Amino acid sequence: MKVFLSVASFKPSYGGPARSVSRLADALAEKGLEVGAWAPDQSAMDTGFIRQEGGVRRLGGDASEALRQFGGADLIHDNGLWLRHNHELAVLAQRRGIVRVVSPRGMLLPWAVRHKRWKKWLAWRLYQKADFAGAAGWHATAASEVAQLGFAGNFAQGQVIPNGVDVPAEAEPWPEGDGPRVMLFVGRIYPVKGLPLLVEAWAKVRPSGWVLRIVGPDEAGHQAEVAEQVRRAGLDGVVAFKGALAGAQLRQAYAEAEVVVLPSHTENFGMVVAEALAQGRPVIASRGTPWQGLVQRECGWWPEVSAEGVAGALEAAAALSSEARRAMGARGRDWMEADFSWSGCARAMARWYGSLVPRA
């Protein structure tokens, strides 16, 4: 089967979708599917997250040219909504009789719909509603996302398949020494990620002996707003912005942390949660994320999306012994190994694709 995978960008700065779609492409290729990867910003042609040694074809040009390079496709799997290239792919699929499926990647969740709502309302009326309805199926990464897709209507058939995560052979070593203990945020510095909530919560708790490190690219100038909030709260000495990190530098950031925090208003999955657990770190993830399993698996906290809720989780995490936090991280790592392999994700996705593509 020939699968054309598209996403707005494969650049690391694009966040979770860049990582998850790249690894899905690799995992599908390992299962024997012929996979082409394309993004309108031409980032599929760069290294990004797609493995150089894998069997994924990197495609350039516009959508039509990329499909020509690929030699056609049995199925287009488009990740994301609202953008021009999403509509172009819908039109191309209809004209050429190609099966198309869509992963909204959280872009139909209520917070995301409210953000720039008038532009999205207009796009929905002009083309997005018809494009979504015309897909052969939609994919969500968590049941909680399906429950909130009422805005889109009951179109097509859906499938819930979580993202996978790469679990390293060994977790990052636990931090040692007498320095301050580290809580870590990893992600885009953008309003949906809830950093103002986190700073407000930190100012309420002010955990003694702890620092907060914020890792990720600035988007739309939001870092300046958060930095000003940090300054007003008198937290300059304990809250630091580290910029976007990847590879060995990001692994080092995880190695130096004892807790990872994701206070998002909404997430369809939250790749950083899975990645942190795979590294053996307990996680605080807000109820805007689909990670209630953190509590069930005793490897983290799942507070309300509020400064008070996040503050309570920060206080609880800081009050534990280092040994207790390490045990929580170990349970989380075991969970990732058992339930979130990329091999399993690709197997389920390939089975779903097969059910949608007409047999010759």
C-alpha positions as CSV (number, residue, x, y, z in Angstrom):
1,M,0.0,0.0,0.0
2,K,1.2,3.5,-0.9
3,V,0.5,6.0,1.9
4,F,1.1,9.8,1.5
5,L,1.6,11.4,4.9
6,S,1.3,15.2,5.2
7,V,1.7,17.7,8.1
8,A,2.1,21.4,8.2
9,S,5.8,21.0,9.1
10,F,8.4,18.5,10.1
11,K,10.6,21.1,11.7
12,P,11.3,20.4,15.4
13,S,9.9,23.8,16.3
14,Y,6.5,22.7,15.1
15,G,6.2,20.5,18.3
16,G,4.4,17.3,18.8
17,P,2.9,16.7,15.3
18,A,6.3,17.0,13.7
19,R,7.7,14.3,16.0
20,S,4.6,12.0,15.9
21,V,4.0,12.1,12.2
22,S,7.7,11.5,11.5
23,R,7.9,8.5,13.7
24,L,4.6,7.2,12.3
25,A,6.1,7.4,8.8
26,D,9.2,5.5,10.0
27,A,7.1,2.8,11.8
28,L,4.7,2.3,8.8
29,A,7.7,1.9,6.5
30,E,9.1,-0.7,8.9
31,K,5.8,-2.6,8.5
32,G,6.4,-2.8,4.7
33,L,4.1,0.1,3.6
34,E,5.4,2.4,0.9
35,V,5.4,5.8,2.6
36,G,5.9,9.3,1.3
37,A,6.3,12.3,3.7
38,W,5.4,15.9,2.6
39,A,5.0,19.3,4.2
40,P,4.1,22.6,2.4
41,D,7.2,24.3,3.9
42,Q,9.5,21.6,2.3
43,S,10.8,20.5,5.7
44,A,10.3,16.8,4.7
45,M,13.4,17.3,2.6
46,D,15.4,18.1,5.7
47,T,16.6,15.6,8.3
48,G,14.0,16.7,10.9
49,F,12.8,13.7,12.9
50,I,12.5,11.2,10.0
51,R,15.2,8.6,10.2
52,Q,17.8,8.9,7.4
53,E,18.3,5.2,7.2
54,G,14.5,4.4,7.0
55,G,12.5,3.7,4.0
56,V,10.4,6.9,3.9
57,R,10.5,8.9,0.7
58,R,10.9,12.6,1.4
59,L,8.8,14.6,-1.1
60,G,9.1,18.3,-2.1
61,G,7.2,20.8,-4.3
62,D,3.6,21.6,-3.9
63,A,1.0,19.0,-3.0
64,S,0.4,18.0,-6.7
65,E,4.1,17.8,-7.5
66,A,4.7,15.7,-4.4
67,L,2.0,13.2,-5.4
68,R,3.6,13.0,-8.9
69,Q,7.0,12.4,-7.4
70,F,5.5,9.6,-5.2
71,G,3.9,8.0,-8.3
72,G,0.4,8.4,-6.9
73,A,-1.0,7.1,-3.7
74,D,-3.6,4.6,-2.4
75,L,-4.3,6.8,0.6
76,I,-3.6,10.3,1.8
77,H,-3.3,10.8,5.6
78,D,-3.5,14.5,6.2
79,N,-2.5,15.7,9.7
80,G,-4.1,19.0,10.8
81,L,-6.8,21.4,9.6
82,W,-7.6,25.0,8.6
83,L,-4.6,25.6,6.4
84,R,-4.5,26.1,2.6
85,H,-2.6,22.9,1.9
86,N,-5.2,20.9,3.8
87,H,-7.9,22.1,1.4
88,E,-5.6,21.5,-1.6
89,L,-5.1,17.9,-0.5
90,A,-8.8,17.4,-0.1
91,V,-9.4,18.7,-3.7
92,L,-6.6,16.6,-5.1
93,A,-7.9,13.4,-3.4
94,Q,-11.4,14.0,-4.7
95,R,-10.3,14.7,-8.2
96,R,-7.9,11.7,-8.4
97,G,-10.1,9.2,-6.5
98,I,-7.6,8.8,-3.6
99,V,-8.9,7.7,-0.2
100,R,-8.2,10.5,2.3
101,V,-8.2,10.3,6.1
102,V,-7.7,13.2,8.5
103,S,-6.0,13.5,11.9
104,P,-7.3,16.8,13.4
105,R,-4.3,16.7,15.9
106,G,-6.3,18.7,18.4
107,M,-7.4,21.4,16.0
108,L,-11.1,20.8,16.6
109,L,-10.9,20.8,20.4
110,P,-12.9,23.7,22.0
111,W,-9.8,25.8,23.0
112,A,-8.3,25.5,19.5
113,V,-11.6,26.4,17.8
114,R,-12.0,29.5,20.0
115,H,-8.5,30.7,19.2
116,K,-8.8,33.0,16.1
117,R,-12.4,31.9,16.1
118,W,-13.7,34.2,13.3
119,K,-11.1,33.1,10.8
120,K,-11.9,29.5,11.6
121,W,-15.7,30.1,11.4
122,L,-15.2,31.6,7.9
123,A,-12.9,28.7,6.9
124,W,-15.4,26.2,8.2
125,R,-18.2,27.7,6.2
126,L,-16.2,28.1,3.0
127,Y,-14.4,24.7,2.8
128,Q,-13.3,23.0,6.0
129,K,-16.7,21.5,6.9
130,A,-17.1,19.9,3.4
131,D,-13.4,18.8,3.4
132,F,-13.8,17.0,6.7
133,A,-17.1,15.5,5.7
134,G,-15.6,14.3,2.5
135,A,-12.8,12.3,4.2
136,A,-13.1,8.5,4.3
137,G,-12.3,8.6,8.0
138,W,-10.8,10.6,10.9
139,H,-8.2,9.6,13.4
140,A,-7.9,10.7,17.0
141,T,-5.1,9.9,19.4
142,A,-7.3,9.7,22.5
143,A,-10.9,9.0,23.3
144,S,-11.2,12.4,25.0
145,E,-10.6,14.1,21.7
146,V,-13.4,12.1,20.1
147,A,-15.8,13.2,22.8
148,Q,-15.1,16.8,22.0
149,L,-15.5,16.6,18.2
150,G,-19.1,17.7,18.3
151,F,-18.2,21.0,16.5
152,A,-17.3,18.9,13.5
153,G,-20.5,16.9,13.3
154,N,-20.7,13.1,13.0
155,F,-18.8,12.7,9.8
156,A,-17.1,9.6,8.3
157,Q,-15.8,6.8,10.4
158,G,-13.3,7.3,13.2
159,Q,-10.5,5.4,14.8
160,V,-8.7,6.1,18.1
161,I,-5.0,5.1,17.9
162,P,-2.6,6.7,20.3
163,N,0.8,8.0,19.3
164,G,3.7,5.8,20.1
165,V,6.9,6.8,21.9
166,D,10.5,5.7,21.6
167,V,11.5,4.1,24.9
168,P,15.3,4.1,25.2
169,A,17.2,1.0,26.4
170,E,17.9,2.8,29.6
171,A,16.3,5.8,31.3
172,E,18.3,9.0,31.7
173,P,20.3,8.7,35.0
174,W,18.6,10.2,38.0
175,P,20.1,13.6,39.0
176,E,22.6,13.6,41.8
177,G,24.3,16.3,43.8
178,D,23.4,19.1,46.2
179,G,22.2,21.7,43.6
180,P,18.6,22.8,43.2
181,R,16.0,20.2,42.1
182,V,14.5,20.8,38.6
183,M,11.0,20.8,37.3
184,L,10.9,20.9,33.5
185,F,8.5,22.2,30.9
186,V,9.1,21.1,27.3
187,G,7.0,22.5,24.4
188,R,6.1,25.5,22.3
189,I,5.9,28.7,24.2
190,Y,2.4,29.5,23.1
191,P,-0.8,30.4,24.9
192,V,-2.4,26.9,24.6
193,K,0.4,25.4,26.7
194,G,-0.7,27.2,29.8
195,L,2.6,28.7,30.9
196,P,1.0,31.7,32.6
197,L,-1.0,29.2,34.7
198,L,2.3,27.5,35.6
199,V,4.1,30.7,36.6
200,E,1.1,31.8,38.7
201,A,1.0,28.4,40.4
202,W,4.8,28.5,41.0
203,A,4.4,31.9,42.6
204,K,1.8,30.5,45.0
205,V,3.8,27.5,46.0
206,R,7.4,28.8,45.7
207,P,8.8,25.3,46.4
208,S,12.0,25.6,48.4
209,G,15.1,24.2,46.7
210,W,13.4,23.9,43.3
211,V,13.9,25.7,40.0
212,L,11.7,25.7,36.9
213,R,13.3,25.4,33.4
214,I,11.2,26.2,30.3
215,V,12.5,24.5,27.1
216,G,11.0,25.2,23.8
217,P,10.7,27.7,20.9
218,D,9.0,31.0,21.3
219,E,5.9,31.4,19.1
220,A,4.0,34.6,18.3
221,G,6.1,36.5,20.9
222,H,4.5,34.7,23.9
223,Q,7.8,34.3,25.7
224,A,8.1,38.0,26.3
225,E,4.6,38.0,28.0
226,V,5.5,35.0,30.2
227,A,9.0,36.5,31.1
228,E,7.3,39.7,32.2
229,Q,5.0,37.7,34.4
230,V,8.0,35.9,35.9
231,R,9.7,39.3,36.6
232,R,6.6,40.8,38.2
233,A,6.3,37.7,40.4
234,G,9.9,38.0,41.5
235,L,10.8,34.6,40.1
236,D,13.8,35.6,37.9
237,G,16.2,33.6,40.1
238,V,14.2,30.3,39.9
239,V,12.5,30.3,36.5
240,A,14.7,30.2,33.4
241,F,14.0,30.0,29.6
242,K,16.4,27.6,27.9
243,G,15.3,28.0,24.3
244,A,14.5,25.1,21.9
245,L,16.6,22.0,22.6
246,A,16.9,18.7,20.7
247,G,18.9,15.6,20.6
248,A,21.6,15.3,23.2
249,Q,20.8,18.7,24.7
250,L,17.2,17.7,25.3
251,R,18.2,14.4,26.8
252,Q,20.5,16.3,29.2
253,A,17.6,18.5,30.2
254,Y,15.5,15.4,31.0
255,A,18.5,13.9,32.9
256,E,18.7,17.0,35.1
257,A,14.9,17.1,35.9
258,E,13.0,15.2,38.6
259,V,9.5,16.2,37.4
260,V,8.1,17.3,34.0
261,V,5.2,19.7,33.8
262,L,2.6,20.2,31.0
263,P,-0.2,22.6,32.1
264,S,-1.9,22.9,28.7
265,H,-5.4,24.2,28.2
266,T,-5.9,21.4,25.6
267,E,-3.9,18.6,24.0
268,N,-5.1,15.8,21.7
269,F,-2.2,13.7,23.0
270,G,0.8,15.6,24.5
271,M,3.9,13.9,23.1
272,V,6.1,15.4,25.9
273,V,4.2,13.4,28.5
274,A,5.0,10.1,26.8
275,E,8.6,11.1,26.2
276,A,9.1,12.2,29.8
277,L,7.6,8.9,31.1
278,A,9.8,6.9,28.7
279,Q,12.8,8.7,30.3
280,G,11.6,7.6,33.7
281,R,10.4,11.0,34.9
282,P,7.0,11.5,36.7
283,V,4.7,14.1,35.1
284,I,2.3,16.7,36.1
285,A,-0.2,17.1,33.1
286,S,-3.3,19.1,33.4
287,R,-6.8,17.8,32.7
288,G,-6.6,19.6,29.3
289,T,-4.5,16.6,28.3
290,P,-5.8,13.0,27.9
291,W,-3.4,11.6,30.6
292,Q,-5.7,10.5,33.4
293,G,-3.6,7.3,33.4
294,L,-0.9,9.2,35.3
295,V,-3.0,8.8,38.4
296,Q,-4.2,5.3,37.6
297,R,-0.6,4.2,37.0
298,E,0.8,6.1,40.0
299,C,3.3,7.9,37.8
300,G,2.2,11.5,38.0
301,W,-0.6,14.1,38.7
302,W,-3.6,15.2,36.6
303,P,-4.8,18.5,38.1
304,E,-7.5,20.9,36.9
305,V,-6.6,23.5,34.3
306,S,-6.2,26.3,36.9
307,A,-3.4,27.9,38.8
308,E,-4.8,26.4,42.0
309,G,-5.0,22.9,40.5
310,V,-1.4,23.1,39.1
311,A,-0.2,24.6,42.4
312,G,-1.5,21.6,44.3
313,A,0.3,19.2,42.0
314,L,3.5,21.2,42.3
315,E,3.3,21.1,46.1
316,A,2.6,17.4,46.1
317,A,5.5,16.6,43.8
318,A,8.0,18.7,45.7
319,A,6.9,17.2,49.0
320,L,7.8,13.6,48.0
321,S,11.3,12.1,48.5
322,S,13.6,11.8,45.6
323,E,13.2,8.0,45.9
324,A,9.4,8.2,45.7
325,R,9.6,10.4,42.6
326,R,12.1,7.9,41.0
327,A,9.7,5.0,41.7
328,M,6.9,6.9,40.0
329,G,9.1,7.5,37.0
330,A,9.9,3.8,36.8
331,R,6.2,2.9,36.8
332,G,5.6,5.4,34.0
333,R,8.5,3.9,31.9
334,D,7.0,0.4,32.3
335,W,3.7,1.7,31.2
336,M,5.2,3.3,28.0
337,E,7.0,0.0,27.2
338,A,3.8,-2.0,27.6
339,D,1.2,0.1,25.8
340,F,2.8,2.8,23.6
341,S,5.2,1.2,21.1
342,W,5.4,2.6,17.6
343,S,5.3,-0.9,16.2
344,G,1.8,-1.3,17.8
345,C,0.7,2.1,16.6
346,A,1.8,1.4,13.0
347,R,0.2,-2.1,13.0
348,A,-3.2,-0.6,14.1
349,M,-2.9,2.3,11.6
350,A,-2.1,-0.1,8.7
351,R,-5.0,-2.3,9.6
352,W,-7.3,0.7,9.5
353,Y,-5.9,2.0,6.2
354,G,-6.5,-1.5,4.7
355,S,-10.2,-1.4,5.8
356,L,-10.7,1.9,3.8
357,V,-8.8,1.3,0.6
358,P,-10.7,-0.7,-2.0
359,R,-9.1,-4.0,-2.9
360,A,-8.2,-4.6,-6.5
